[in-house]
Amino acid sequence: MPSRAVTVGTAVTPLLSYNPRRTTVAVFNEDSATVFIGEDQTNLLTQGSPITAGGALTFVAALGDTPDRQMFGISAAGGANVRILEQFGQLPPLETPAVRVPVSNSGTP
């Protein structure tokens, strides 16, 4: 799956627009400065989720996350390079794990 590069500056930078078909998104910080991301573009430096240098955050709808929402980023250092990976389409149905059957330890065959 191809990634898309976005340069995050000292002003709020749009990373993703709302897309109800997006099922997973990962944001990778390829810079040496921390990048802050969030759905609300106000106070990102103090209330956004930090991604440290070389780190990433992943949002997966099947796990209860909201990857479909818009997302913004900011960096106090400016000029930070981030990569964005998106996945779209139907999610596979979640399966309930099989029930474990206890094994007797009575020692008799």
DRENTORKOL-3810 file (N, C-alpha, C; in nm, 4 decimals):
REM DRENTORKOL-3810
@n.u->0.0843; n.v->-0.1164; n.w->0.0000; ca.u->0.0000; ca.v->0.0000; ca.w->0.0000; c.u->0.0894; c.v->0.1234; c.w->0.0000
@n.u->0.0653; n.v->0.2178; n.w->-0.0889; ca.u->0.1509; ca.v->0.3364; ca.w->-0.0974; c.u->0.1279; c.v->0.4325; c.w->0.0188
@n.u->0.2330; n.v->0.5021; n.w->0.0553; ca.u->0.2205; ca.v->0.6034; ca.w->0.1599; c.u->0.2215; c.v->0.7414; c.w->0.0950
@n.u->0.1746; n.v->0.8363; n.w->0.1708; ca.u->0.1685; ca.v->0.9738; ca.w->0.1237; c.u->0.2462; c.v->1.0596; c.w->0.2222
@n.u->0.3350; n.v->1.1446; n.w->0.1723; ca.u->0.4147; ca.v->1.2327; ca.w->0.2581; c.u->0.3439; c.v->1.3657; c.w->0.2779
@n.u->0.3522; n.v->1.4161; n.w->0.4001; ca.u->0.2987; ca.v->1.5479; ca.w->0.4332; c.u->0.4032; c.v->1.6183; c.w->0.5197
@n.u->0.4306; n.v->1.7441; n.w->0.4887; ca.u->0.5208; ca.v->1.8242; ca.w->0.5716; c.u->0.4368; c.v->1.9009; c.w->0.6720
@n.u->0.4652; n.v->1.8792; n.w->0.7999; ca.u->0.3900; ca.v->1.9430; ca.w->0.9087; c.u->0.4712; c.v->2.0604; c.w->0.9592
@n.u->0.4093; n.v->2.1771; n.w->0.9601; ca.u->0.4780; ca.v->2.2986; ca.w->1.0009; c.u->0.4394; c.v->2.3457; c.w->1.1393
@n.u->0.4750; n.v->2.4711; n.w->1.1691; ca.u->0.4426; ca.v->2.5307; ca.w->1.2982; c.u->0.2999; c.v->2.5841; c.w->1.3016
@n.u->0.2347; n.v->2.5863; n.w->1.1879; ca.u->0.0916; ca.v->2.6178; ca.w->1.1811; c.u->0.0171; c.v->2.4860; c.w->1.1625
@n.u->-0.1072; n.v->2.4826; n.w->1.2014; ca.u->-0.1880; ca.v->2.3614; ca.w->1.1880; c.u->-0.1906; c.v->2.3175; c.w->1.0422
@n.u->-0.1602; n.v->2.1895; n.w->1.0200; ca.u->-0.1527; ca.v->2.1329; ca.w->0.8859; c.u->-0.2571; c.v->2.0231; c.w->0.8708
@n.u->-0.3450; n.v->2.0312; n.w->0.7696; ca.u->-0.4409; ca.v->1.9222; ca.w->0.7478; c.u->-0.3667; c.v->1.7946; c.w->0.7045
@n.u->-0.3983; n.v->1.6823; n.w->0.7691; ca.u->-0.3394; ca.v->1.5540; ca.w->0.7333; c.u->-0.4383; c.v->1.4651; c.w->0.6588
@n.u->-0.5618; n.v->1.4612; n.w->0.7056; ca.u->-0.6660; ca.v->1.3760; ca.w->0.6472; c.u->-0.7988; c.v->1.4494; c.w->0.6485
@n.u->-0.8763; n.v->1.4321; n.w->0.5429; ca.u->-1.0135; ca.v->1.4822; ca.w->0.5442; c.u->-1.1056; c.v->1.3676; c.w->0.5852
@n.u->-1.2268; n.v->1.3999; n.w->0.6232; ca.u->-1.3237; ca.v->1.2973; ca.w->0.6631; c.u->-1.3494; c.v->1.2030; c.w->0.5463
@n.u->-1.3474; n.v->1.0727; n.w->0.5726; ca.u->-1.3769; ca.v->0.9729; ca.w->0.4704; c.u->-1.4400; c.v->0.8516; c.w->0.5386
@n.u->-1.5712; n.v->0.8320; n.w->0.5231; ca.u->-1.6398; ca.v->0.7224; ca.w->0.5915; c.u->-1.5956; c.v->0.5838; c.w->0.5446
@n.u->-1.5256; n.v->0.5741; n.w->0.4317; ca.u->-1.4787; ca.v->0.4449; ca.w->0.3818; c.u->-1.3431; c.v->0.4040; c.w->0.4397
@n.u->-1.2718; n.v->0.4977; n.w->0.5069; ca.u->-1.1399; ca.v->0.4664; ca.w->0.5613; c.u->-1.1560; c.v->0.3779; c.w->0.6855
@n.u->-1.0898; n.v->0.2631; n.w->0.6849; ca.u->-1.0999; ca.v->0.1677; ca.w->0.7951; c.u->-0.9762; c.v->0.1658; c.w->0.8848
@n.u->-0.8639; n.v->0.2072; n.w->0.8312; ca.u->-0.7389; ca.v->0.2090; ca.w->0.9080; c.u->-0.6524; c.v->0.3239; c.w->0.8575
@n.u->-0.5852; n.v->0.3893; n.w->0.9505; ca.u->-0.4874; ca.v->0.4913; ca.w->0.9122; c.u->-0.3694; c.v->0.4824; c.w->1.0084
@n.u->-0.2498; n.v->0.4974; n.w->0.9532; ca.u->-0.1280; ca.v->0.5020; ca.w->1.0335; c.u->-0.0526; c.v->0.6283; c.w->0.9969
@n.u->-0.0053; n.v->0.6996; n.w->1.0982; ca.u->0.0719; ca.v->0.8224; ca.w->1.0780; c.u->0.2109; c.v->0.7988; c.w->1.1377
@n.u->0.3140; n.v->0.8072; n.w->1.0538; ca.u->0.4524; ca.v->0.7848; ca.w->1.0937; c.u->0.5269; c.v->0.9176; c.w->1.0969
@n.u->0.6035; n.v->0.9410; n.w->1.2022; ca.u->0.6853; ca.v->1.0612; ca.w->1.2129; c.u->0.8273; c.v->1.0255; c.w->1.1702
@n.u->0.8698; n.v->1.0765; n.w->1.0550; ca.u->1.0035; ca.v->1.0481; ca.w->1.0036; c.u->1.1016; c.v->1.1617; c.w->1.0320
@n.u->1.0660; n.v->1.2481; n.w->1.1246; ca.u->1.1500; ca.v->1.3636; ca.w->1.1555; c.u->1.2100; c.v->1.3473; c.w->1.2946
@n.u->1.2999; n.v->1.4387; n.w->1.3313; ca.u->1.3632; ca.v->1.4335; ca.w->1.4638; c.u->1.2826; c.v->1.5090; c.w->1.5692
@n.u->1.1841; n.v->1.5867; n.w->1.5278; ca.u->1.1011; ca.v->1.6623; ca.w->1.6215; c.u->0.9677; c.v->1.5900; c.w->1.6438
@n.u->0.9097; n.v->1.6087; n.w->1.7611; ca.u->0.7797; ca.v->1.5504; ca.w->1.7918; c.u->0.6708; c.v->1.6201; c.w->1.7124
@n.u->0.5778; n.v->1.5417; n.w->1.6598; ca.u->0.4615; ca.v->1.5927; ca.w->1.5880; c.u->0.3386; c.v->1.5631; c.w->1.6732
@n.u->0.2452; n.v->1.6564; n.w->1.6787; ca.u->0.1217; ca.v->1.6381; ca.w->1.7546; c.u->0.0060; c.v->1.6301; c.w->1.6558
@n.u->-0.0815; n.v->1.5297; n.w->1.6723; ca.u->-0.1948; ca.v->1.5139; ca.w->1.5816; c.u->-0.3243; c.v->1.5086; c.w->1.6613
@n.u->-0.4342; n.v->1.5409; n.w->1.5932; ca.u->-0.5647; ca.v->1.5346; ca.w->1.6565; c.u->-0.6754; c.v->1.5707; c.w->1.5600
@n.u->-0.7983; n.v->1.5444; n.w->1.6030; ca.u->-0.9161; ca.v->1.5763; ca.w->1.5222; c.u->-0.9554; c.v->1.7227; c.w->1.5340
@n.u->-0.9225; n.v->1.7841; n.w->1.6471; ca.u->-0.9555; ca.v->1.9246; ca.w->1.6717; c.u->-0.8304; c.v->2.0073; c.w->1.6479
@n.u->-0.8386; n.v->2.1036; n.w->1.5592; ca.u->-0.7195; ca.v->2.1794; ca.w->1.5224; c.u->-0.6799; c.v->2.2864; c.w->1.6229
@n.u->-0.7580; n.v->2.3054; n.w->1.7281; ca.u->-0.7211; ca.v->2.4033; ca.w->1.8299; c.u->-0.6381; c.v->2.3358; c.w->1.9390
@n.u->-0.5372; n.v->2.4044; n.w->1.9861; ca.u->-0.4508; ca.v->2.3589; ca.w->2.0956; c.u->-0.3827; c.v->2.2242; c.w->2.0695
@n.u->-0.3426; n.v->2.1983; n.w->1.9461; ca.u->-0.2783; ca.v->2.0705; ca.w->1.9138; c.u->-0.1480; c.v->2.0500; c.w->1.9917
@n.u->-0.0714; n.v->2.1566; n.w->2.0138; ca.u->0.0558; ca.v->2.1415; ca.w->2.0847; c.u->0.0361; c.v->2.0993; c.w->2.2300
@n.u->-0.0764; n.v->2.1344; n.w->2.2891; ca.u->-0.0997; ca.v->2.0990; ca.w->2.4299; c.u->-0.1981; c.v->1.9836; c.w->2.4470
@n.u->-0.2871; n.v->1.9634; n.w->2.3502; ca.u->-0.3894; ca.v->1.8598; ca.w->2.3666; c.u->-0.3859; c.v->1.7517; c.w->2.2594
@n.u->-0.2986; n.v->1.7667; n.w->2.1609; ca.u->-0.2883; ca.v->1.6660; ca.w->2.0562; c.u->-0.2119; c.v->1.5434; c.w->2.1041
@n.u->-0.2199; n.v->1.4357; n.w->2.0296; ca.u->-0.1460; ca.v->1.3131; ca.w->2.0607; c.u->-0.0057; c.v->1.3255; c.w->2.0023
@n.u->0.0974; n.v->1.3124; n.w->2.0869; ca.u->0.2343; ca.v->1.3267; ca.w->2.0358; c.u->0.2828; c.v->1.2009; c.w->1.9647
@n.u->0.3565; n.v->1.2225; n.w->1.8571; ca.u->0.4288; ca.v->1.1148; ca.w->1.7901; c.u->0.5756; c.v->1.1551; c.w->1.7930
@n.u->0.6540; n.v->1.0862; n.w->1.8705; ca.u->0.7953; ca.v->1.1200; ca.w->1.8838; c.u->0.8718; c.v->1.0797; c.w->1.7577
@n.u->0.9953; n.v->1.1237; n.w->1.7479; ca.u->1.0793; ca.v->1.0946; ca.w->1.6323; c.u->1.0863; c.v->0.9443; c.w->1.6072
@n.u->1.0567; n.v->0.9045; n.w->1.4840; ca.u->1.0594; ca.v->0.7634; ca.w->1.4472; c.u->0.9394; c.v->0.6843; c.w->1.4921
@n.u->0.8443; n.v->0.7476; n.w->1.5589; ca.u->0.7265; ca.v->0.6792; ca.w->1.6115; c.u->0.6094; c.v->0.6825; c.w->1.5163
@n.u->0.5011; n.v->0.6179; n.w->1.5567; ca.u->0.3805; ca.v->0.6123; ca.w->1.4747; c.u->0.2589; c.v->0.5945; c.w->1.5633
@n.u->0.1446; n.v->0.6350; n.w->1.5112; ca.u->0.0146; ca.v->0.6069; ca.w->1.5727; c.u->-0.0728; c.v->0.5427; c.w->1.4658
@n.u->-0.1457; n.v->0.4394; n.w->1.5062; ca.u->-0.2350; ca.v->0.3691; ca.w->1.4148; c.u->-0.3756; c.v->0.3706; c.w->1.4714
@n.u->-0.4738; n.v->0.3941; n.w->1.3844; ca.u->-0.6142; ca.v->0.3960; ca.w->1.4228; c.u->-0.6869; c.v->0.2915; c.w->1.3385
@n.u->-0.7545; n.v->0.1966; n.w->1.4048; ca.u->-0.8194; ca.v->0.0844; ca.w->1.3377; c.u->-0.9660; c.v->0.0801; c.w->1.3794
@n.u->-1.0567; n.v->0.0907; n.w->1.2823; ca.u->-1.1999; ca.v->0.0921; ca.w->1.3120; c.u->-1.2438; c.v->-0.0351; c.w->1.3840
@n.u->-1.1892; n.v->-0.1506; n.w->1.3469; ca.u->-1.2281; ca.v->-0.2779; ca.w->1.4079; c.u->-1.1934; c.v->-0.2836; c.w->1.5566
@n.u->-1.1048; n.v->-0.1960; n.w->1.6007; ca.u->-1.0659; ca.v->-0.1914; ca.w->1.7417; c.u->-1.1360; c.v->-0.0788; c.w->1.8166
@n.u->-1.2317; n.v->-0.0127; n.w->1.7512; ca.u->-1.3071; ca.v->0.0941; ca.w->1.8147; c.u->-1.2519; c.v->0.2332; c.w->1.7899
@n.u->-1.1446; n.v->0.2448; n.w->1.7121; ca.u->-1.0893; ca.v->0.3760; ca.w->1.6787; c.u->-1.1758; c.v->0.4431; c.w->1.5717
@n.u->-1.1438; n.v->0.5676; n.w->1.5414; ca.u->-1.2196; ca.v->0.6441; ca.w->1.4412; c.u->-1.1269; c.v->0.6953; c.w->1.3311
@n.u->-1.0788; n.v->0.6050; n.w->1.2454; ca.u->-0.9878; ca.v->0.6478; ca.w->1.1385; c.u->-1.0566; c.v->0.7262; c.w->1.0276
@n.u->-1.1894; n.v->0.7289; n.w->1.0271; ca.u->-1.2639; ca.v->0.7981; ca.w->0.9226; c.u->-1.2650; c.v->0.9502; c.w->0.9405
@n.u->-1.2305; n.v->0.9987; n.w->1.0561; ca.u->-1.2423; ca.v->1.1417; ca.w->1.0860; c.u->-1.1276; c.v->1.2228; c.w->1.0270
@n.u->-1.1489; n.v->1.3539; n.w->1.0196; ca.u->-1.0424; ca.v->1.4432; ca.w->0.9730; c.u->-0.9334; c.v->1.4498; c.w->1.0786
@n.u->-0.8113; n.v->1.4800; n.w->1.0364; ca.u->-0.6997; ca.v->1.4851; ca.w->1.1291; c.u->-0.6060; c.v->1.5990; c.w->1.0892
@n.u->-0.5507; n.v->1.6629; n.w->1.1934; ca.u->-0.4588; ca.v->1.7742; ca.w->1.1743; c.u->-0.3284; c.v->1.7452; c.w->1.2479
@n.u->-0.2223; n.v->1.8132; n.w->1.2072; ca.u->-0.0931; ca.v->1.7978; ca.w->1.2731; c.u->-0.0231; c.v->1.9306; c.w->1.2895
@n.u->0.0726; n.v->1.9333; n.w->1.3832; ca.u->0.1552; ca.v->2.0517; ca.w->1.4058; c.u->0.2865; c.v->2.0057; c.w->1.4691
@n.u->0.3916; n.v->2.0835; n.w->1.4466; ca.u->0.5218; ca.v->2.0551; ca.w->1.5067; c.u->0.5811; c.v->2.1863; c.w->1.5559
@n.u->0.6314; n.v->2.1870; n.w->1.6781; ca.u->0.6915; ca.v->2.3089; ca.w->1.7330; c.u->0.8171; c.v->2.3466; c.w->1.6542
@n.u->0.8854; n.v->2.2464; n.w->1.5989; ca.u->1.0079; ca.v->2.2729; ca.w->1.5234; c.u->0.9780; c.v->2.3109; c.w->1.3788
@n.u->0.8662; n.v->2.2680; n.w->1.3245; ca.u->0.8297; ca.v->2.2998; ca.w->1.1862; c.u->0.9034; c.v->2.2148; c.w->1.0850
@n.u->0.8441; n.v->2.1990; n.w->0.9693; ca.u->0.9052; ca.v->2.1241; ca.w->0.8613; c.u->0.9208; c.v->1.9757; c.w->0.8860
@n.u->0.8380; n.v->1.9174; n.w->0.9730; ca.u->0.8480; ca.v->1.7750; ca.w->1.0048; c.u->0.7849; c.v->1.6912; c.w->0.8937
@n.u->0.8524; n.v->1.5843; n.w->0.8563; ca.u->0.8040; ca.v->1.4947; ca.w->0.7516; c.u->0.7278; c.v->1.3788; c.w->0.8154
@n.u->0.6007; n.v->1.3644; n.w->0.7783; ca.u->0.5224; ca.v->1.2497; ca.w->0.8245; c.u->0.4746; c.v->1.1711; c.w->0.7029
@n.u->0.4521; n.v->1.0430; n.w->0.7215; ca.u->0.3980; ca.v->0.9550; ca.w->0.6175; c.u->0.2637; c.v->0.9040; c.w->0.6658
@n.u->0.1690; n.v->0.8973; n.w->0.5744; ca.u->0.0343; ca.v->0.8527; ca.w->0.6071; c.u->-0.0002; c.v->0.7330; c.w->0.5206
@n.u->-0.0457; n.v->0.6267; n.w->0.5856; ca.u->-0.0949; ca.v->0.5071; ca.w->0.5175; c.u->-0.2431; c.v->0.4929; c.w->0.5487
@n.u->-0.3245; n.v->0.4695; n.w->0.4454; ca.u->-0.4683; ca.v->0.4533; ca.w->0.4647; c.u->-0.5149; c.v->0.3215; c.w->0.4041
@n.u->-0.6168; n.v->0.2609; n.w->0.4665; ca.u->-0.6820; ca.v->0.1430; ca.w->0.4111; c.u->-0.8316; c.v->0.1714; c.w->0.4041
@n.u->-0.8943; n.v->0.1159; n.w->0.3013; ca.u->-1.0362; ca.v->0.1403; ca.w->0.2772; c.u->-1.1082; c.v->0.0079; c.w->0.2537
@n.u->-1.2411; n.v->0.0137; n.w->0.2609; ca.u->-1.3220; ca.v->-0.1024; ca.w->0.2251; c.u->-1.3904; c.v->-0.1650; c.w->0.3442
@n.u->-1.4546; n.v->-0.2760; n.w->0.3162; ca.u->-1.5283; ca.v->-0.3478; ca.w->0.4183; c.u->-1.4334; c.v->-0.4155; c.w->0.5158
@n.u->-1.4697; n.v->-0.4117; n.w->0.6423; ca.u->-1.3931; ca.v->-0.4829; ca.w->0.7425; c.u->-1.4417; c.v->-0.6266; c.w->0.7499
@n.u->-1.3523; n.v->-0.7222; n.w->0.7693; ca.u->-1.3975; ca.v->-0.8600; ca.w->0.7858; c.u->-1.4731; c.v->-0.8729; c.w->0.9178
@n.u->-1.5688; n.v->-0.9642; n.w->0.9258; ca.u->-1.6416; ca.v->-0.9806; ca.w->1.0519; c.u->-1.5476; c.v->-1.0337; c.w->1.1605
@n.u->-1.5668; n.v->-0.9833; n.w->1.2805; ca.u->-1.4862; ca.v->-1.0318; ca.w->1.3921; c.u->-1.5418; c.v->-1.1659; c.w->1.4375
@n.u->-1.4548; n.v->-1.2580; n.w->1.4665; ca.u->-1.4968; ca.v->-1.3900; ca.w->1.5101; c.u->-1.4728; c.v->-1.4042; c.w->1.6590
@n.u->-1.5648; n.v->-1.4743; n.w->1.7248; ca.u->-1.5491; ca.v->-1.5021; ca.w->1.8662; c.u->-1.4515; c.v->-1.6181; c.w->1.8811
@n.u->-1.3536; n.v->-1.6054; n.w->1.9697; ca.u->-1.2583; ca.v->-1.7155; ca.w->1.9863; c.u->-1.3280; c.v->-1.8421; c.w->2.0339
@n.u->-1.2728; n.v->-1.9566; n.w->1.9966; ca.u->-1.3277; ca.v->-2.0845; ca.w->2.0396; c.u->-1.3180; c.v->-2.0974; c.w->2.1909
@n.u->-1.4137; n.v->-2.1669; n.w->2.2496; ca.u->-1.4158; ca.v->-2.1878; ca.w->2.3941; c.u->-1.3144; c.v->-2.2965; c.w->2.4286
@n.u->-1.2363; n.v->-2.2721; n.w->2.5307; ca.u->-1.1381; ca.v->-2.3716; ca.w->2.5746; c.u->-1.2074; c.v->-2.4744; c.w->2.6639
@n.u->-1.1759; n.v->-2.5999; n.w->2.6412; ca.u->-1.2298; ca.v->-2.7088; ca.w->2.7224; c.u->-1.1246; c.v->-2.7462; c.w->2.8250
@n.u->-1.1597; n.v->-2.7456; n.w->2.9548; ca.u->-1.0608; ca.v->-2.7802; ca.w->3.0548; c.u->-1.0168; c.v->-2.9271; c.w->3.0421
@n.u->-0.8913; n.v->-2.9525; n.w->3.0677; ca.u->-0.8354; ca.v->-3.0871; ca.w->3.0622; c.u->-0.8220; c.v->-3.1384; c.w->3.2049
@n.u->-0.8666; n.v->-3.2611; n.w->3.2264; ca.u->-0.8595; ca.v->-3.3226; ca.w->3.3593; c.u->-0.7168; c.v->-3.3626; c.w->3.3909
@n.u->-0.6746; n.v->-3.3377; n.w->3.5130; ca.u->-0.5413; ca.v->-3.3760; ca.w->3.5592; c.u->-0.5511; c.v->-3.4877; c.w->3.6628
@n.u->-0.6473; n.v->-3.5762; n.w->3.6469; ca.u->-0.6676; ca.v->-3.6810; ca.w->3.7462; c.u->-0.5598; c.v->-3.7876; c.w->3.7445
@n.u->-0.4819; n.v->-3.7973; n.w->3.6383; ca.u->-0.3749; ca.v->-3.8942; ca.w->3.6300; c.u->-0.4190; c.v->-4.0305; c.w->3.5782
@n.u->-0.5463; n.v->-4.0480; n.w->3.5503; ca.u->-0.5946; ca.v->-4.1750; ca.w->3.4970; c.u->-0.6179; c.v->-4.1615; c.w->3.3478
@n.u->-0.5855; n.v->-4.2673; n.w->3.2727; ca.u->-0.6056; ca.v->-4.2598; ca.w->3.1257; c.u->-0.7495; c.v->-4.2619; c.w->3.0846
END
